[in-house]
Structures are given as C-alpha cells and as structure tokens.
Amino acid sequence: MDKHPIESLMTTTMESLRDMVDVNTVIGEAITTAEGATLIPISRVSFGFVAGGGEYGESQARQKSADATDSDIPFAGGAGAGVTVSPLGFLVSSGEQVRLVPAQYCQSVDRLIELIPQAMAELRRAKKESQAREEKSITVPITEG
C-alpha cells in the first residue's frame, strides 16, 4: 500500500527540524580566550510542529469506477515548524573555577548568588596577605647589656 501524502509531508518536515536542532545548538562550541579561559555558550531551544491535510471531493475516476484508490482523491496539505533559540549564558572555566555567567539577569538576587564564590576567593586571598604581613612585622626586642 502506498504512503498517504500526509506521511511524506510530515517526514520531510521532521527531517528538516532534526537538521536545524542538534546538540551544538543547545551547548555551543567551546571558545578559548588568550588568557586561557574557556567559554561554552548555552542556549534554550524550543520548537513546534504542525501538519494537516485532507482529501477534498471525489475525482471523476472514483465516481466512474468502484476500483478507484485513495490516490485518486485530491489531497491538499501543509506543514509548518518554528524554532526559537534563546541565549541563557556562558559556562566560564578559568583555572580551577567554573561558573555560569547568565546572558540576562532577571533579579539582583541572581547576581548576588553568582558573586558568592568570587567573594569567598577574595576573602581567602586577603586573609593570606594579612597573615603574610603579620609574619614580616614580627619584631625582635633588642636588649642593652
């Protein structure tokens, strides 16, 4: 039995969608900066698909013969698809630190949460510097004798 025209219409549309939306659309290719940091773009991909059609009227062949097949009935159909790609942000890997840098900030709380690891690293660095200065400033009393 031959395929119904709507099947080939849907197959062609789905194959086209598969070509447009792949894993590289969601997780992009890694980019390495001159400083050695690696940036990986991340996106949200949404898509929709619709297909439809129908057989309209009867052809003269079907009216004249009881042996007429479905392919003798006129068919009209259509299909459509839509794809939306929205950037979410970048995964940034530098040294031993990996963080997500959003493309858009929705709220200031998001920014605060993102800055916590960086603030902790700065506090650790400041503490080490303070300890190093204290060790250098230890004085030895000189006694007169």
Sequence and secondary structure as in RCSB ss.txt:
>XXXX:A:sequence
MDKHPIESLMTTTMESLRDMVDVNTVIGEAITTAEGATLIPISRVSFGFVAGGGEYGESQARQKSADATDSDIPF
AGGAGAGVTVSPLGFLVSSGEQVRLVPAQYCQSVDRLIELIPQAMAELRRAKKESQAREEKSITVPITEG
>XXXX:A:secstr
    HHHHHHHHHHHHHHHH  HHHHB   EE TTS EEEEEEEEEEEEEEEEEE S  HHHHH TT  GGGS E
EEEEEEEEEEEEEEEEEEETTEEEEEESS S HHHHHHHHHHHHHHHHHHHHHHHHHHHHHT        
